[in-house]
Amino acid sequence: MDLQDLSSILTNDEVKEVTIEHEGKDYNFKIRDLPWSKVNSILSRCISYEGKKKVVIDKSEFDIAYLSAALVEAPWPKEQTRMFLTRLSPKFGKKLEALIPNPVGEEDDELKNE
């Protein structure tokens, strides 16, 4: 069997360094992209069904679970990520939220053209 180069379809294990400035101080993070299956696993734990046609996503739990899995380093001890995330100020939380993908995704231009 001749395997094609699969690097373009696999999750990049590269760790990105991100600095969030807040009230004159810099907070450094290292974060990695999560594979499709991990994101789906997190999402499935955050979904509930109300009635026959209503699906509700607990966005707060999705964000916390995503960051708990994706953060490699944070300004706090990694094993205490969940606790720190539940105590962040709204202003800082909004800045950190920018690192999290939309749980339901957005239409990608590449997919539109297929």
N, C-alpha and C positions, 0 to 999 in steps of 0.2 A: 504494500500500500504506500502510495506516494503522498506524504502529508504536505499540505501547503503551509506557507508561513502564516501562523495563526496569531502573531503578535498584535495585529491591528484589531482583533476581536476580543482579546483577553484584557482583564483589568491590569492597569499599570500599577506596579507595586511601589512606584516612586512616592516618596513622602514630600509633601509641599510644606514649606515654612510660611506661616502667615503671622503678620503682626497687626493687632487691633489697637488703635489709639483710642484712649478713653480718658477724658478729663486731664489731658496733659501727660499721661503715662502710657507706655507701650506694654502690651501683653503679647507674649510670643506663644504660638501654637505650632505643632506639627500635626498634619492631618493627611490621611491617605484616602483614595477613592475606594469605595466598597464595591465588591462584585455584585452583579445583577441579582444573584440568588440570595445574598445577604440582605440587600435592600428589600427584596420581596418578602423575606422571612420577617424582617422588622415590620413591614407594612401589614402583613397578615395578622400580626399580634395586636395591631392598633386599630383594626377594623371591627365595627359592630354593626349589626343589622337591626333596623327598627321598622317593623312592618314588612310588607312584601317587596317594596320597591325603594326603600330608603337605606342607604349605606352611609355610615358615619365614620370618619377617620379622626382618631384622637391625635391631633397634630402635635400637641405638647409632648405626648408620650413618644411619637415618632421622632421628633427632634432630639429628645433626650436619649433614646435608644440608638439613633444614628450616630450622634456625637460620641456616645459611650463606646461604640464600636470603631469609629473612624479616627478619633484622636489618638495620636501616638504619644504626644507630649502636650501638657497644658501647664498653666501657672500653678496648678494645684496637684496633689498626688493623684495619679491616674485612677487608682482604685477608689477614689472618692469623687469621681466625675459626676455621677448621678446626684449626689448630695449638693455639690457646688452648683450644678446646672439648675437645680430647683430653687436656689437662693439668689440667683443673679438679679441685678437691677434690670428693669425693663429696657433701659437705654443700651446697656451692654449686651443684653440678650438679643436685641434686634441686630446688633452688629455681628454677633456670633451666628445668628440665624442665616446670615448671607452665605455661610459655608455649607448649608444643608440643601440638598436637592428637593424640589417639589415632590411630595410623596405620590401624587397622581401623574406626575410627568407633564411635560408640555410637548405639543406637537413639534417634532424636529423637522427642519427644512429638508434634510436628507430623506426622511421617510415620506414626505409629501411627493417627492419626485420619483418614487419607485412605482 
